[in-house]
Amino acid sequence: MMLALQAAPLLLLVALLLSGRAGPVPAVLAALVAALPAVIATLDAPTLPFLVEETLRGAFLASKPIAVVIGGLLFHAAVSGQGAAPTDAPPEPRRIFVACLLMGGFMESVTGFAVGAVFALSALRGMGLRGAPPAAMALLSLTLVPWGGLGPGTSLGAALTGLPAQDVAALTAWPNAAWLLLMGPVLWRLCAAAGVAVPGREKALQMGFLLAVSGILLASHALFPFEIAGILATGIPLLFALYRLDPPQGAAGWRRAARSLAPYLLLTGALLLARSWSGAPAWTPYADLPGFPITHVSVVLWLVAGALLLRRAEPWTRARAALLRALRPAQAMLLYVVLARWMAGAGIAGALATAAAEGLGPAAPYAVPVLGLASGIVTGSNVGSNAALMPVQAALGQASGLAPLLAPALHNFSGAAGAGMSFAVCAMICGLAGEGARPAQVWRLLAPSLIGVLVVGWAMVALLA
């Protein structure tokens, strides 16, 4: 009976989101209401002071990813229409690959919020592709979600579990890099569905690019802050690919290319400079939680985006539109984090994880990728997935005897992968694609990618458990 009461908030959240009767904000509000009886029954302390304290702590934790998302949208508003937009081109395999897995992945790493998929889809539509196949192709740009928008979800998940974000991201990179290599065959299957043949030599070249992306992703965590790993992993191969596709012609062409790249180089340089300042002043209202330093990625994003916006026409109109876009995801992030704090602080997450470990026995660690993938598909974001289940997954890993980093890293990987193919994101992309594209069609086309997440996750458990 107690376990049913403790599981009720998560089960209600999943049921509401799956039914389509409630969006992320109403669903998590209902889950918070359902969590109250579980908190009262589980907690060995006065309930009201606990709820107030954990809500304030959740708001502080949520403030950082919220600030990053807003900053990413402001940055996108500042650079949109400056030459980075895709232009019409024939549906050649190389252009499809660059639009989806390189340029789309780069845009997602910089801005997050599925902007990379929107960019990739607009490029594919410019090539004349219509229907479900290009919608599925566009979602392949969301294969580096743990680093999307400079990694607010990864940072939040690490904070919720008390682990170093750099270490969580570094271990997450291994299954993500392996999964990324599977995206080549997945893309070729989608090209075939769209009537575009991919020659064998082109397939070999694309696999070379994916190997480069995976290699840079793994190596960058040893040298640079994890927030820019996605930018480096996609940006370096992207420069080479763009040069091969459309070499700048003459001085004017090089100037246009420089103008398009300048904002991203400025942001990357500013992030590296900020991270080099050790011991920067920070707002630390809670001694046991990571502080909010003035060099935080969100602060850098806001400053760079503000400077770039001031150079554009109608900067306040652009900024206002970006802030309005951020309102609903910010609300959802805040509420998901508060729910996670209530459940973890009251001991509900630990109780559910212990029950799962006892019920599944030796197979318990293999449930981590399944639960992670499901949470990403349902919540629609890495932040939401980590806020909802990262504490539960970490406790499940500990109860199963896993190394402290393994379960959080696997959840971060599988939840982020699921978020890129979630109900919300698929619905948005299908709506933009038009031409009869439906989420069910897209999921059928992406079935090998979904299966790949589980296979890679299980292999990781088998190797490291």
Secondary structure, 3 states (H helix, E strand, C coil): CHHHHHHHHHHHHHHHHHHCCCCHHHHHHHHHHHHHHHHHHHCCCCHHHHHHHHHHHHHHHHHHHHHHHHHHHHHHHHHCCCCCCCCCCCCCHHHHHHHHHHHHHHHHHHHCCCHHHHHHHHHHHHCCCCCHHHHHHHHHHHCCHHHHHHCHHHHHHHHHHCCCHHHHHHHHHHHHHHHHHHHHHHHHHHHHHCCCCCCHHHHHHHHHHHHHHHHHHHHHHHHCCHHHHHHHHHHHHHHHHHHHHCCCCHHHHHHHHHHHHHHHHHHHHHHHHHHCCCCCCEECCCCCCCCEECCCHHHHHHHHHHHHHCCCCCHHHHHHHHHHHHHHHHHHHHHHHHHHHHHHHCCHHHHHHHHHHHHHHHHHHHHHHHHHHHHHHHHCCHHHHHHHHHHHHHHHHHHCCCCCCHHHHHHHHHHHHHHCCCHHHHHHHHHHHCCCCCHHHHHHHCHHHHHHHHHHHHHHHHHHC
